[in-house]
Structure formats: C-alpha cells, structure tokens
C-alpha cells in the first residue's frame, strides 16, 4: 500500500530508520512512533518507498 501524502511517506521513512537501528526509537514522535510500533519493516519499506511527486502535503481523512 503506497503512502497517500508526503507527510505519511516521511513518517514511514523515520519509523523505518528506527526499525533498522539507524536512529533511536526515542527520537520518533506522533505518527512515526505509532508506525514503528504497529507496522512490519516490509510495510514501512512500501510506504517509505513511495514517490513524493504529485502527492499532497497532507490528506484529510
């Protein structure tokens, strides 16, 4: 499932970095912390690998 916004893609990238041990878990906030705790590394790779081109900054739910 691809990310629907730039913000979602960035949060997934931060969570993925923490999951891989590249950054500390304590540096995560908000959505990225929740993604870290609830998503697998593969799911995070799919979200983080989404191109930002043509995506809105935020999506209203």
Backbone bond lengths (Angstrom), bond angles and torsions (degrees), N, CA, C in turn:
res aa  C-N    CA-C-N  psi(-1)  N-CA   C-N-CA  omega(-1)  CA-C   N-CA-C  phi
1 X - - - 1.449 - - 1.520 108.69 -
2 X 1.292 118.59 120.61 1.461 121.00 -179.42 1.533 111.82 -78.12
3 X 1.314 115.49 157.21 1.464 121.15 176.13 1.526 109.13 -67.25
4 X 1.331 115.91 147.05 1.458 120.45 -178.37 1.522 112.81 -96.71
5 X 1.340 117.43 -12.71 1.461 120.26 179.55 1.528 109.86 -146.39
6 X 1.330 114.87 165.56 1.463 120.33 178.47 1.519 110.74 -63.63
7 X 1.317 116.51 -39.38 1.458 121.20 -178.73 1.520 110.99 -64.08
8 X 1.320 116.98 -42.00 1.453 121.33 178.92 1.532 110.47 -64.30
9 X 1.304 116.82 -39.34 1.460 121.61 -179.90 1.534 110.41 -66.32
10 X 1.314 116.68 -42.14 1.461 121.25 179.50 1.533 111.04 -65.63
11 X 1.332 117.14 -41.67 1.461 121.39 178.90 1.526 110.73 -63.14
12 X 1.320 116.51 -39.98 1.460 120.84 178.09 1.524 110.33 -65.03
13 X 1.307 117.96 -38.69 1.460 121.93 177.68 1.523 111.95 -63.14
14 X 1.320 116.61 -41.31 1.462 120.79 178.26 1.527 110.78 -66.32
15 X 1.325 116.84 -42.27 1.462 121.00 178.77 1.521 111.06 -65.60
16 X 1.315 116.82 -38.93 1.464 121.32 178.50 1.528 110.80 -64.06
17 X 1.314 117.40 -41.82 1.462 120.88 178.44 1.528 110.80 -61.75
18 X 1.316 116.86 -40.31 1.464 120.55 178.19 1.530 110.71 -68.95
19 X 1.306 116.48 -38.80 1.464 121.13 179.59 1.528 110.68 -62.69
20 X 1.328 116.25 -34.83 1.469 121.56 -179.90 1.527 112.29 -85.09
21 X 1.329 117.56 -5.53 1.455 121.38 178.90 1.515 113.99 85.35
22 X 1.314 117.66 11.05 1.466 121.73 -179.95 1.525 111.74 -77.75
23 X 1.329 116.71 -27.63 1.462 122.69 175.14 1.520 107.60 -133.85
24 X 1.327 116.91 166.67 1.463 119.26 -178.43 1.527 110.90 -85.93
25 X 1.320 114.90 149.53 1.461 121.02 178.90 1.530 110.30 -63.68
26 X 1.322 116.54 -33.12 1.463 120.67 -178.19 1.529 112.70 -66.13
27 X 1.324 117.58 -17.36 1.467 120.33 179.07 1.526 112.26 -81.14
28 X 1.334 117.46 -10.77 1.467 121.34 -178.86 1.518 111.12 -79.58
29 X 1.339 115.55 146.27 1.459 121.52 177.56 1.514 109.67 -138.02
30 X 1.297 116.79 151.94 1.462 122.91 172.14 1.513 114.73 56.65
31 X 1.334 115.42 -125.26 1.457 121.73 -174.15 1.523 112.26 -63.21
32 X 1.331 117.39 -36.61 1.461 119.11 -178.46 1.525 110.77 -66.30
33 X 1.328 118.09 -36.02 1.470 121.10 177.46 1.528 110.25 -66.92
34 X 1.320 116.47 -42.42 1.462 120.57 178.87 1.527 110.44 -64.43
35 X 1.327 117.09 -41.98 1.466 120.89 177.52 1.530 110.68 -61.98
36 X 1.326 117.21 -41.66 1.455 122.24 179.24 1.524 110.62 -57.07
37 X 1.332 116.19 -42.94 1.460 121.42 -175.19 1.524 113.67 -79.23
38 X 1.326 118.33 -26.22 1.462 119.62 -171.72 1.526 115.51 -110.86
39 X 1.328 118.10 -14.41 1.463 120.36 -174.49 1.524 111.52 -112.87
40 X 1.323 115.25 150.63 1.465 120.24 176.50 1.523 109.40 -79.42
41 X 1.327 115.79 166.19 1.461 120.22 178.77 1.523 111.03 -61.43
42 X 1.315 116.55 -37.33 1.471 120.39 179.83 1.534 111.22 -65.16
43 X 1.323 116.69 -43.17 1.465 119.96 178.45 1.527 110.40 -62.75
44 X 1.324 115.96 -41.44 1.464 119.73 179.09 1.521 111.07 -64.61
45 X 1.336 117.51 -37.56 1.469 121.07 177.40 1.519 110.83 -60.74
46 X 1.340 116.84 -40.70 1.466 120.77 179.60 1.529 111.02 -64.25
47 X 1.334 116.72 -44.26 1.459 120.34 179.57 1.516 111.00 -67.62
48 X 1.328 117.16 -46.91 1.458 121.49 -176.18 1.521 111.86 -69.13
49 X 1.317 117.98 -27.16 1.455 121.64 -178.38 1.513 114.40 -82.21
50 X 1.316 117.28 -2.15 1.457 122.06 178.87 1.525 110.46 -68.27
51 X 1.304 116.78 135.01 1.459 121.02 177.29 1.521 110.03 -66.98
52 X 1.324 117.19 140.21 1.469 121.38 178.59 1.514 112.32 -83.75
53 X 1.322 117.22 -15.33 1.458 120.75 -175.90 1.522 110.59 -62.05
54 X 1.315 116.00 126.36 1.457 122.12 177.57 1.520 114.06 81.91
55 X 1.323 118.30 1.65 1.463 120.98 179.53 1.523 109.48 -90.40
56 X 1.330 116.99 144.52 1.469 119.15 174.40 1.523 109.57 -73.40
57 X 1.320 116.74 159.26 1.467 120.77 178.55 1.533 110.33 -64.74
58 X 1.336 116.74 -44.68 1.467 122.70 179.57 1.523 108.60 -135.04
59 X 1.339 115.45 155.15 1.465 120.66 176.38 1.522 107.42 -122.87
60 X 1.332 117.53 128.83 1.460 121.15 175.65 1.506 108.43 -79.37
61 X 1.331 114.85 135.04 1.475 118.61 -178.30 1.493 112.05 -87.75
